[in-house]
Amino acid sequence: MRNPAPAAVTAAAVVLIAAAVGGCSNEGGGTAPSRTQTPSATGPATATPAATVHARKDPLGTFLVDAQGRTLYLFEADRGRYSTCFGDCAKDWPPLTIPHGLPSAGAGVQEGLVGTFRRDGGRQITYNGHPLYYYAGDRRPGDVKGQNSDDHGAKWYVVAPNGHPITGPAPSPSGTHGGS
């Protein structure tokens, strides 16, 4: 008579391997909704059901924002499409991230310029190869208090829909948005 234990162990191993493989996904993303991180008065918080980058027209120009209208920035110290902002820098300038998948381009944004790279177990969103960030000092949609800041070793700028930084100064505090 044969011992059924080896067959049971083999069957259990096959089930575990199938479950592990089934939980994997490709780089292209799936259909499950993802969330971006947005700053609040106390720091980053999870906010949106999908990561969509939009363009917003403002006295400063037309620049990138998230789905809630929060301003997105690039950091001049970043080289290539990878971030150099970690630790205290990432507390002041939280990266725009999604847990998996790909972000989408909203109104006024070029689909071919939106991308991601792996960061901290998720994906940081890029535009024209620039990693995108929020500024923790921006408290509400439309704030541009981080514009033209020289912080953590380099300048921070809002990003135009063509993928280049807008280097002008932020509107004065007496304008519709805060200045830096």
Backbone as JSON Lines, residues from 0, in Angstrom:
{"i":0,"aa":"M","n":[0.84,-1.17,0.0],"ca":[0.0,0.0,0.0],"c":[0.88,1.24,0.0]}
{"i":1,"aa":"R","n":[0.56,2.24,-0.8],"ca":[1.36,3.45,-0.92],"c":[0.97,4.46,0.14]}
{"i":2,"aa":"N","n":[1.93,5.28,0.54],"ca":[1.7,6.33,1.52],"c":[1.14,7.56,0.79]}
{"i":3,"aa":"P","n":[-0.06,8.08,1.14],"ca":[-0.66,9.22,0.45],"c":[-0.01,10.56,0.82]}
{"i":4,"aa":"A","n":[0.86,10.61,1.83],"ca":[1.45,11.88,2.29],"c":[2.26,12.58,1.2]}
{"i":5,"aa":"P","n":[3.16,11.9,0.43],"ca":[3.9,12.62,-0.6],"c":[2.99,13.25,-1.66]}
{"i":6,"aa":"A","n":[1.93,12.57,-2.03],"ca":[1.0,13.13,-3.02],"c":[0.31,14.36,-2.48]}
{"i":7,"aa":"A","n":[-0.07,14.36,-1.2],"ca":[-0.73,15.51,-0.58],"c":[0.22,16.7,-0.5]}
{"i":8,"aa":"V","n":[1.48,16.44,-0.17],"ca":[2.48,17.51,-0.1],"c":[2.7,18.1,-1.49]}
{"i":9,"aa":"T","n":[2.79,17.26,-2.5],"ca":[2.97,17.74,-3.87],"c":[1.76,18.58,-4.3]}
{"i":10,"aa":"A","n":[0.56,18.13,-4.01],"ca":[-0.65,18.87,-4.38],"c":[-0.68,20.23,-3.69]}
{"i":11,"aa":"A","n":[-0.3,20.26,-2.41],"ca":[-0.29,21.52,-1.67],"c":[0.74,22.47,-2.27]}
{"i":12,"aa":"A","n":[1.89,21.96,-2.66],"ca":[2.93,22.8,-3.26],"c":[2.44,23.38,-4.58]}
{"i":13,"aa":"V","n":[1.75,22.59,-5.38],"ca":[1.23,23.08,-6.66],"c":[0.22,24.19,-6.41]}
{"i":14,"aa":"V","n":[-0.66,24.04,-5.42],"ca":[-1.65,25.06,-5.11],"c":[-0.96,26.35,-4.66]}
{"i":15,"aa":"L","n":[0.05,26.25,-3.82],"ca":[0.78,27.43,-3.35],"c":[1.49,28.14,-4.49]}
{"i":16,"aa":"I","n":[2.12,27.39,-5.38],"ca":[2.82,27.99,-6.52],"c":[1.81,28.68,-7.43]}
{"i":17,"aa":"A","n":[0.69,28.05,-7.68],"ca":[-0.34,28.65,-8.54],"c":[-0.87,29.94,-7.93]}
{"i":18,"aa":"A","n":[-1.07,29.95,-6.62],"ca":[-1.55,31.16,-5.95],"c":[-0.52,32.28,-6.04]}
{"i":19,"aa":"A","n":[0.75,31.93,-5.88],"ca":[1.81,32.94,-5.96],"c":[1.92,33.51,-7.37]}
{"i":20,"aa":"V","n":[1.88,32.67,-8.36],"ca":[1.97,33.13,-9.75],"c":[0.73,33.94,-10.12]}
{"i":21,"aa":"G","n":[-0.43,33.53,-9.66],"ca":[-1.66,34.26,-9.96],"c":[-1.66,35.66,-9.38]}
{"i":22,"aa":"G","n":[-0.92,35.89,-8.3],"ca":[-0.86,37.21,-7.68],"c":[0.12,38.14,-8.35]}
{"i":23,"aa":"C","n":[0.9,37.63,-9.3],"ca":[1.87,38.46,-10.0],"c":[1.19,39.19,-11.14]}
{"i":24,"aa":"S","n":[1.75,40.34,-11.51],"ca":[1.23,41.05,-12.67],"c":[2.38,41.57,-13.49]}
{"i":25,"aa":"N","n":[2.09,41.94,-14.71],"ca":[3.15,42.46,-15.56],"c":[3.34,43.95,-15.31]}
{"i":26,"aa":"E","n":[4.38,44.53,-15.9],"ca":[4.7,45.94,-15.74],"c":[3.61,46.84,-16.3]}
{"i":27,"aa":"G","n":[2.86,46.37,-17.27],"ca":[1.88,47.19,-17.93],"c":[0.69,47.56,-17.07]}
{"i":28,"aa":"G","n":[0.57,46.96,-15.92],"ca":[-0.51,47.32,-15.01],"c":[-1.74,46.49,-15.3]}
{"i":29,"aa":"G","n":[-2.65,46.53,-14.35],"ca":[-3.88,45.8,-14.49],"c":[-5.04,46.76,-14.6]}
{"i":30,"aa":"T","n":[-6.21,46.24,-14.31],"ca":[-7.4,47.07,-14.39],"c":[-7.83,47.56,-13.02]}
{"i":31,"aa":"A","n":[-7.17,47.11,-11.96],"ca":[-7.55,47.54,-10.63],"c":[-7.22,49.02,-10.44]}
{"i":32,"aa":"P","n":[-8.09,49.76,-9.75],"ca":[-7.8,51.17,-9.54],"c":[-6.59,51.35,-8.63]}
{"i":33,"aa":"S","n":[-5.87,52.43,-8.85],"ca":[-4.72,52.73,-8.02],"c":[-4.94,54.07,-7.35]}
{"i":34,"aa":"R","n":[-4.1,54.4,-6.36],"ca":[-4.27,55.65,-5.63],"c":[-2.97,56.43,-5.65]}
{"i":35,"aa":"T","n":[-3.08,57.75,-5.64],"ca":[-1.9,58.6,-5.55],"c":[-1.78,59.1,-4.14]}
{"i":36,"aa":"Q","n":[-0.6,59.57,-3.78],"ca":[-0.41,60.18,-2.49],"c":[-0.46,61.68,-2.66]}
{"i":37,"aa":"T","n":[-1.23,62.33,-1.82],"ca":[-1.3,63.78,-1.85],"c":[-1.02,64.31,-0.47]}
{"i":38,"aa":"P","n":[-0.42,65.49,-0.39],"ca":[-0.11,66.04,0.92],"c":[-1.34,66.6,1.61]}
{"i":39,"aa":"S","n":[-1.3,66.57,2.92],"ca":[-2.32,67.24,3.72],"c":[-1.58,68.13,4.69]}
{"i":40,"aa":"A","n":[-2.28,68.74,5.59],"ca":[-1.63,69.62,6.55],"c":[-0.62,68.86,7.39]}
{"i":41,"aa":"T","n":[-0.8,67.56,7.54],"ca":[0.12,66.77,8.36],"c":[1.06,65.91,7.53]}
{"i":42,"aa":"G","n":[1.01,66.01,6.2],"ca":[1.92,65.23,5.37],"c":[1.16,64.42,4.34]}
{"i":43,"aa":"P","n":[1.83,63.44,3.7],"ca":[1.19,62.68,2.64],"c":[0.0,61.87,3.13]}
{"i":44,"aa":"A","n":[-1.0,61.73,2.28],"ca":[-2.17,60.91,2.59],"c":[-2.67,60.3,1.29]}
{"i":45,"aa":"T","n":[-3.27,59.14,1.39],"ca":[-3.81,58.48,0.21],"c":[-5.11,59.18,-0.17]}
{"i":46,"aa":"A","n":[-5.29,59.46,-1.49],"ca":[-6.45,60.27,-1.83],"c":[-7.26,59.78,-3.02]}
{"i":47,"aa":"T","n":[-6.69,59.56,-4.17],"ca":[-7.51,59.39,-5.36],"c":[-7.68,57.95,-5.77]}
{"i":48,"aa":"P","n":[-8.8,57.64,-6.47],"ca":[-9.01,56.28,-6.93],"c":[-8.18,55.92,-8.15]}
{"i":49,"aa":"A","n":[-7.69,56.89,-8.89],"ca":[-6.87,56.62,-10.06],"c":[-5.86,57.74,-10.23]}
{"i":50,"aa":"A","n":[-4.69,57.41,-10.72],"ca":[-3.64,58.4,-10.93],"c":[-3.76,59.0,-12.31]}
{"i":51,"aa":"T","n":[-4.26,60.21,-12.37],"ca":[-4.38,60.91,-13.64],"c":[-3.69,62.26,-13.5]}
{"i":52,"aa":"V","n":[-2.84,62.57,-14.45],"ca":[-2.13,63.85,-14.48],"c":[-2.91,64.77,-15.42]}
{"i":53,"aa":"H","n":[-3.21,65.97,-14.95],"ca":[-3.96,66.96,-15.72],"c":[-3.12,68.22,-15.91]}
{"i":54,"aa":"A","n":[-3.6,69.13,-16.75],"ca":[-2.98,70.45,-16.9],"c":[-3.94,71.48,-16.32]}
{"i":55,"aa":"R","n":[-3.37,72.5,-15.67],"ca":[-4.16,73.58,-15.07],"c":[-3.61,74.91,-15.55]}
{"i":56,"aa":"K","n":[-4.51,75.81,-15.92],"ca":[-4.1,77.16,-16.32],"c":[-4.19,78.05,-15.1]}
{"i":57,"aa":"D","n":[-3.14,78.87,-14.89],"ca":[-2.98,79.67,-13.69],"c":[-2.22,80.93,-14.08]}
{"i":58,"aa":"P","n":[-2.19,81.96,-13.26],"ca":[-1.37,83.13,-13.59],"c":[0.11,82.79,-13.84]}
{"i":59,"aa":"L","n":[0.59,81.71,-13.25],"ca":[1.97,81.27,-13.45],"c":[2.17,80.66,-14.84]}
{"i":60,"aa":"G","n":[1.1,80.14,-15.43],"ca":[1.16,79.47,-16.72],"c":[0.27,78.24,-16.68]}
{"i":61,"aa":"T","n":[0.43,77.34,-17.64],"ca":[-0.29,76.07,-17.64],"c":[0.69,75.02,-17.17]}
{"i":62,"aa":"F","n":[0.31,74.29,-16.11],"ca":[1.22,73.32,-15.51],"c":[0.47,72.09,-15.03]}
{"i":63,"aa":"L","n":[1.22,71.05,-14.65],"ca":[0.65,69.76,-14.26],"c":[0.11,69.77,-12.84]}
{"i":64,"aa":"V","n":[-1.03,69.08,-12.68],"ca":[-1.67,68.88,-11.38],"c":[-2.18,67.44,-11.32]}
{"i":65,"aa":"D","n":[-2.52,66.98,-10.12],"ca":[-3.12,65.66,-9.98],"c":[-4.64,65.76,-10.19]}
{"i":66,"aa":"A","n":[-5.35,64.67,-9.97],"ca":[-6.8,64.63,-10.19],"c":[-7.57,65.58,-9.3]}
{"i":67,"aa":"Q","n":[-7.01,65.98,-8.15],"ca":[-7.67,66.93,-7.26],"c":[-7.21,68.37,-7.49]}
{"i":68,"aa":"G","n":[-6.36,68.59,-8.47],"ca":[-5.88,69.94,-8.75],"c":[-4.67,70.36,-7.95]}
{"i":69,"aa":"R","n":[-4.03,69.4,-7.26],"ca":[-2.82,69.73,-6.49],"c":[-1.62,69.81,-7.42]}
{"i":70,"aa":"T","n":[-0.83,70.85,-7.23],"ca":[0.31,71.15,-8.09],"c":[1.38,70.06,-8.01]}
{"i":71,"aa":"L","n":[1.98,69.76,-9.18],"ca":[3.07,68.8,-9.27],"c":[4.34,69.51,-9.68]}
{"i":72,"aa":"Y","n":[5.46,69.08,-9.1],"ca":[6.76,69.73,-9.3],"c":[7.79,68.73,-9.8]}
{"i":73,"aa":"L","n":[8.85,69.27,-10.39],"ca":[10.05,68.49,-10.7],"c":[11.2,69.05,-9.88]}
{"i":74,"aa":"F","n":[12.23,68.23,-9.65],"ca":[13.39,68.57,-8.85],"c":[14.6,68.58,-9.78]}
{"i":75,"aa":"E","n":[15.27,69.71,-9.88],"ca":[16.41,69.81,-10.8],"c":[17.56,68.87,-10.47]}
{"i":76,"aa":"A","n":[17.66,68.41,-9.23],"ca":[18.74,67.5,-8.86],"c":[18.54,66.1,-9.44]}
{"i":77,"aa":"D","n":[17.31,65.75,-9.81],"ca":[17.06,64.43,-10.4],"c":[17.74,64.36,-11.76]}
{"i":78,"aa":"R","n":[18.41,63.27,-11.99],"ca":[19.08,63.04,-13.28],"c":[18.48,61.8,-13.9]}
{"i":79,"aa":"G","n":[18.11,61.93,-15.14],"ca":[17.42,60.8,-15.77],"c":[16.02,60.72,-15.2]}
{"i":80,"aa":"R","n":[15.45,59.55,-15.26],"ca":[14.08,59.41,-14.78],"c":[13.98,58.86,-13.37]}
{"i":81,"aa":"Y","n":[15.05,58.93,-12.6],"ca":[15.03,58.41,-11.24],"c":[15.18,59.52,-10.21]}
{"i":82,"aa":"S","n":[14.56,59.33,-9.08],"ca":[14.53,60.33,-8.02],"c":[15.82,60.35,-7.21]}
{"i":83,"aa":"T","n":[16.19,61.54,-6.76],"ca":[17.28,61.7,-5.8],"c":[16.72,62.23,-4.48]}
{"i":84,"aa":"C","n":[15.4,62.3,-4.35],"ca":[14.74,62.87,-3.18],"c":[14.2,61.75,-2.29]}
{"i":85,"aa":"F","n":[14.87,61.53,-1.16],"ca":[14.49,60.52,-0.19],"c":[14.6,61.11,1.22]}
{"i":86,"aa":"G","n":[14.15,60.39,2.23],"ca":[14.29,60.83,3.62],"c":[13.57,62.14,3.88]}
{"i":87,"aa":"D","n":[14.29,63.11,4.48],"ca":[13.69,64.41,4.8],"c":[13.19,65.11,3.55]}
{"i":88,"aa":"C","n":[13.9,64.97,2.46],"ca":[13.48,65.57,1.19],"c":[12.09,65.06,0.81]}
{"i":89,"aa":"A","n":[11.87,63.76,0.89],"ca":[10.58,63.18,0.5],"c":[9.47,63.53,1.5]}
{"i":90,"aa":"K","n":[9.83,63.93,2.71],"ca":[8.81,64.42,3.65],"c":[8.34,65.8,3.23]}
{"i":91,"aa":"D","n":[9.27,66.65,2.79],"ca":[8.93,68.0,2.34],"c":[8.34,67.99,0.93]}
{"i":92,"aa":"W","n":[8.78,67.05,0.12],"ca":[8.38,66.95,-1.29],"c":[7.91,65.52,-1.56]}
{"i":93,"aa":"P","n":[6.72,65.14,-1.1],"ca":[6.25,63.76,-1.29],"c":[6.14,63.4,-2.77]}
{"i":94,"aa":"P","n":[6.68,62.23,-3.14],"ca":[6.59,61.81,-4.54],"c":[5.15,61.45,-4.91]}
{"i":95,"aa":"L","n":[4.8,61.68,-6.16],"ca":[3.5,61.25,-6.69],"c":[3.66,59.78,-7.05]}
{"i":96,"aa":"T","n":[2.99,58.91,-6.31],"ca":[3.15,57.47,-6.51],"c":[1.81,56.78,-6.67]}
{"i":97,"aa":"I","n":[1.89,55.59,-7.24],"ca":[0.76,54.67,-7.33],"c":[1.3,53.31,-6.9]}
{"i":98,"aa":"P","n":[0.45,52.44,-6.35],"ca":[0.95,51.15,-5.89],"c":[1.37,50.23,-7.03]}
{"i":99,"aa":"H","n":[0.73,50.33,-8.2],"ca":[1.05,49.48,-9.35],"c":[0.36,50.05,-10.59]}
{"i":100,"aa":"G","n":[0.64,49.49,-11.71],"ca":[-0.03,49.91,-12.93],"c":[0.57,51.16,-13.54]}
{"i":101,"aa":"L","n":[-0.21,51.79,-14.39],"ca":[0.23,52.98,-15.09],"c":[-0.74,54.12,-14.88]}
{"i":102,"aa":"P","n":[-0.24,55.34,-14.76],"ca":[-1.13,56.5,-14.65],"c":[-1.71,56.85,-16.02]}
{"i":103,"aa":"S","n":[-2.65,57.75,-16.03],"ca":[-3.23,58.17,-17.31],"c":[-3.05,59.68,-17.49]}
{"i":104,"aa":"A","n":[-3.19,60.11,-18.72],"ca":[-3.07,61.52,-19.06],"c":[-4.46,62.13,-19.14]}
{"i":105,"aa":"G","n":[-4.67,63.2,-18.4],"ca":[-5.94,63.91,-18.44],"c":[-5.89,65.02,-19.47]}
{"i":106,"aa":"A","n":[-6.84,65.92,-19.38],"ca":[-6.97,67.04,-20.3],"c":[-5.7,67.88,-20.34]}
{"i":107,"aa":"G","n":[-5.22,68.16,-21.55],"ca":[-4.06,69.03,-21.73],"c":[-2.72,68.37,-21.51]}
{"i":108,"aa":"V","n":[-2.7,67.06,-21.28],"ca":[-1.46,66.34,-20.98],"c":[-1.17,65.35,-22.11]}
{"i":109,"aa":"Q","n":[0.09,65.21,-22.47],"ca":[0.49,64.3,-23.54],"c":[0.68,62.88,-23.0]}
{"i":110,"aa":"E","n":[-0.15,61.96,-23.45],"ca":[-0.12,60.57,-22.98],"c":[1.28,59.96,-23.07]}
{"i":111,"aa":"G","n":[2.0,60.22,-24.17],"ca":[3.32,59.63,-24.37],"c":[4.39,60.14,-23.42]}
{"i":112,"aa":"L","n":[4.11,61.2,-22.67],"ca":[5.11,61.74,-21.73],"c":[4.91,61.22,-20.31]}
{"i":113,"aa":"V","n":[3.79,60.54,-20.04],"ca":[3.5,60.02,-18.7],"c":[4.13,58.64,-18.55]}
{"i":114,"aa":"G","n":[4.85,58.41,-17.46],"ca":[5.49,57.13,-17.21],"c":[5.65,56.87,-15.72]}
{"i":115,"aa":"T","n":[6.37,55.82,-15.37],"ca":[6.63,55.48,-13.97],"c":[7.99,54.8,-13.84]}
{"i":116,"aa":"F","n":[8.47,54.69,-12.62],"ca":[9.59,53.83,-12.28],"c":[9.34,53.27,-10.88]}
{"i":117,"aa":"R","n":[10.01,52.18,-10.56],"ca":[9.82,51.53,-9.25],"c":[10.4,52.39,-8.13]}
{"i":118,"aa":"R","n":[9.62,52.52,-7.05],"ca":[10.06,53.28,-5.89],"c":[9.31,52.76,-4.66]}
{"i":119,"aa":"D","n":[10.06,52.36,-3.64],"ca":[9.51,52.01,-2.33],"c":[8.3,51.08,-2.4]}
{"i":120,"aa":"G","n":[8.36,50.05,-3.19],"ca":[7.26,49.08,-3.28],"c":[6.11,49.51,-4.16]}
{"i":121,"aa":"G","n":[6.21,50.68,-4.77],"ca":[5.17,51.16,-5.68],"c":[5.82,51.7,-6.93]}
{"i":122,"aa":"R","n":[5.2,52.7,-7.52],"ca":[5.71,53.31,-8.74],"c":[5.58,54.82,-8.61]}
{"i":123,"aa":"Q","n":[6.68,55.53,-8.87],"ca":[6.63,56.99,-8.9],"c":[6.3,57.43,-10.32]}
{"i":124,"aa":"I","n":[5.39,58.38,-10.44],"ca":[4.96,58.87,-11.74],"c":[5.97,59.89,-12.27]}
{"i":125,"aa":"T","n":[6.26,59.79,-13.56],"ca":[7.16,60.72,-14.23],"c":[6.4,61.42,-15.36]}
{"i":126,"aa":"Y","n":[6.95,62.55,-15.77],"ca":[6.42,63.25,-16.94],"c":[7.6,63.75,-17.73]}
{"i":127,"aa":"N","n":[7.67,63.37,-18.99],"ca":[8.81,63.69,-19.85],"c":[10.13,63.27,-19.18]}
{"i":128,"aa":"G","n":[10.07,62.16,-18.46],"ca":[11.25,61.62,-17.79],"c":[11.55,62.24,-16.44]}
{"i":129,"aa":"H","n":[10.78,63.23,-15.99],"ca":[11.01,63.87,-14.69],"c":[10.13,63.23,-13.63]}
{"i":130,"aa":"P","n":[10.71,62.74,-12.52],"ca":[9.88,62.28,-11.41],"c":[9.03,63.46,-10.9]}
{"i":131,"aa":"L","n":[7.78,63.19,-10.53],"ca":[6.87,64.24,-10.07],"c":[6.67,64.17,-8.56]}
{"i":132,"aa":"Y","n":[6.51,65.35,-7.96],"ca":[6.36,65.5,-6.52],"c":[5.29,66.53,-6.18]}
{"i":133,"aa":"Y","n":[4.8,66.44,-4.95],"ca":[3.99,67.49,-4.35],"c":[4.9,68.33,-3.48]}
{"i":134,"aa":"Y","n":[4.4,69.45,-3.0],"ca":[5.1,70.23,-1.97],"c":[4.22,70.2,-0.73]}
{"i":135,"aa":"A","n":[4.77,69.79,0.39],"ca":[4.0,69.66,1.63],"c":[3.44,71.0,2.1]}
{"i":136,"aa":"G","n":[4.05,72.11,1.68],"ca":[3.55,73.43,2.06],"c":[2.33,73.87,1.26]}
{"i":137,"aa":"D","n":[2.02,73.2,0.18],"ca":[0.8,73.49,-0.58],"c":[-0.35,72.84,0.16]}
{"i":138,"aa":"R","n":[-1.24,73.66,0.69],"ca":[-2.32,73.13,1.53],"c":[-3.61,72.83,0.8]}
{"i":139,"aa":"R","n":[-3.81,73.44,-0.38],"ca":[-5.07,73.22,-1.1],"c":[-4.79,73.21,-2.6]}
{"i":140,"aa":"P","n":[-5.72,72.68,-3.37],"ca":[-5.55,72.69,-4.82],"c":[-5.29,74.11,-5.33]}
{"i":141,"aa":"G","n":[-4.36,74.21,-6.25],"ca":[-4.01,75.51,-6.82],"c":[-2.85,76.21,-6.15]}
{"i":142,"aa":"D","n":[-2.48,75.8,-4.94],"ca":[-1.32,76.41,-4.28],"c":[-0.06,76.09,-5.09]}
{"i":143,"aa":"V","n":[0.84,77.06,-5.18],"ca":[2.13,76.89,-5.87],"c":[3.26,77.43,-4.99]}
{"i":144,"aa":"K","n":[3.15,77.18,-3.69],"ca":[4.12,77.72,-2.74],"c":[5.52,77.14,-2.9]}
{"i":145,"aa":"G","n":[5.63,75.99,-3.55],"ca":[6.94,75.38,-3.76],"c":[7.66,75.89,-5.01]}
{"i":146,"aa":"Q","n":[6.97,76.66,-5.84],"ca":[7.55,77.13,-7.1],"c":[8.82,77.94,-6.88]}
{"i":147,"aa":"N","n":[9.86,77.58,-7.63],"ca":[11.14,78.28,-7.65],"c":[11.88,78.17,-6.31]}
{"i":148,"aa":"S","n":[11.51,77.19,-5.49],"ca":[12.19,76.97,-4.22],"c":[13.57,76.38,-4.46]}
{"i":149,"aa":"D","n":[14.52,76.78,-3.63],"ca":[15.85,76.18,-3.64],"c":[15.94,75.37,-2.35]}
{"i":150,"aa":"D","n":[15.65,74.08,-2.45],"ca":[15.48,73.25,-1.27],"c":[16.1,71.87,-1.51]}
{"i":151,"aa":"H","n":[16.8,71.36,-0.51],"ca":[17.44,70.04,-0.6],"c":[18.45,69.97,-1.73]}
{"i":152,"aa":"G","n":[19.12,71.1,-2.0],"ca":[20.24,71.1,-2.91],"c":[19.97,71.49,-4.35]}
{"i":153,"aa":"A","n":[18.75,71.83,-4.69],"ca":[18.45,72.23,-6.07],"c":[17.1,72.94,-6.12]}
{"i":154,"aa":"K","n":[16.76,73.43,-7.3],"ca":[15.51,74.15,-7.51],"c":[14.35,73.2,-7.79]}
{"i":155,"aa":"W","n":[13.15,73.65,-7.44],"ca":[11.9,72.95,-7.67],"c":[11.01,73.83,-8.54]}
{"i":156,"aa":"Y","n":[10.42,73.24,-9.58],"ca":[9.58,74.0,-10.5],"c":[8.32,73.22,-10.85]}
{"i":157,"aa":"V","n":[7.25,73.96,-11.16],"ca":[6.07,73.32,-11.75],"c":[6.45,72.89,-13.16]}
{"i":158,"aa":"V","n":[5.66,71.97,-13.71],"ca":[6.0,71.36,-15.0],"c":[4.94,71.73,-16.04]}
{"i":159,"aa":"A","n":[5.38,72.28,-17.16],"ca":[4.49,72.63,-18.26],"c":[4.05,71.36,-19.0]}
{"i":160,"aa":"P","n":[2.94,71.4,-19.72],"ca":[2.48,70.22,-20.48],"c":[3.48,69.73,-21.53]}
{"i":161,"aa":"N","n":[4.44,70.58,-21.94],"ca":[5.47,70.11,-22.88],"c":[6.58,69.34,-22.15]}
{"i":162,"aa":"G","n":[6.48,69.25,-20.82],"ca":[7.45,68.48,-20.03],"c":[8.61,69.29,-19.52]}
{"i":163,"aa":"H","n":[8.65,70.58,-19.78],"ca":[9.75,71.43,-19.32],"c":[9.33,72.21,-18.08]}
{"i":164,"aa":"P","n":[10.32,72.58,-17.25],"ca":[9.97,73.37,-16.06],"c":[9.54,74.78,-16.42]}
{"i":165,"aa":"I","n":[8.63,75.32,-15.63],"ca":[8.29,76.73,-15.7],"c":[9.1,77.39,-14.6]}
{"i":166,"aa":"T","n":[10.03,78.25,-14.98],"ca":[11.0,78.77,-14.0],"c":[10.64,80.14,-13.44]}
{"i":167,"aa":"G","n":[9.52,80.7,-13.82],"ca":[9.12,82.0,-13.29],"c":[8.8,81.92,-11.81]}
{"i":168,"aa":"P","n":[8.78,83.09,-11.16],"ca":[8.44,83.11,-9.73],"c":[6.96,82.82,-9.51]}
{"i":169,"aa":"A","n":[6.65,82.33,-8.34],"ca":[5.26,82.1,-7.97],"c":[4.55,83.45,-7.84]}
{"i":170,"aa":"P","n":[3.24,83.48,-8.06],"ca":[2.5,84.72,-7.86],"c":[2.69,85.22,-6.43]}
{"i":171,"aa":"S","n":[2.59,86.52,-6.24],"ca":[2.78,87.11,-4.9],"c":[1.69,86.62,-3.95]}
{"i":172,"aa":"P","n":[1.96,86.65,-2.63],"ca":[0.97,86.2,-1.65],"c":[-0.36,86.95,-1.75]}
{"i":173,"aa":"S","n":[-0.36,88.15,-2.33],"ca":[-1.61,88.89,-2.47],"c":[-2.43,88.39,-3.64]}
{"i":174,"aa":"G","n":[-1.84,87.5,-4.49],"ca":[-2.56,86.93,-5.64],"c":[-3.48,85.82,-5.19]}
{"i":175,"aa":"T","n":[-3.94,85.04,-6.14],"ca":[-4.89,83.97,-5.84],"c":[-4.22,82.76,-5.21]}
{"i":176,"aa":"H","n":[-2.92,82.67,-5.31],"ca":[-2.18,81.52,-4.75],"c":[-1.03,82.05,-3.92]}
{"i":177,"aa":"G","n":[-0.56,81.21,-3.0],"ca":[0.55,81.6,-2.14],"c":[1.85,81.63,-2.88]}
{"i":178,"aa":"G","n":[2.79,82.46,-2.47],"ca":[4.14,82.51,-3.04],"c":[5.12,81.8,-2.17]}
{"i":179,"aa":"S","n":[6.35,81.68,-2.62],"ca":[7.35,80.98,-1.82],"c":[8.28,81.94,-1.14]}
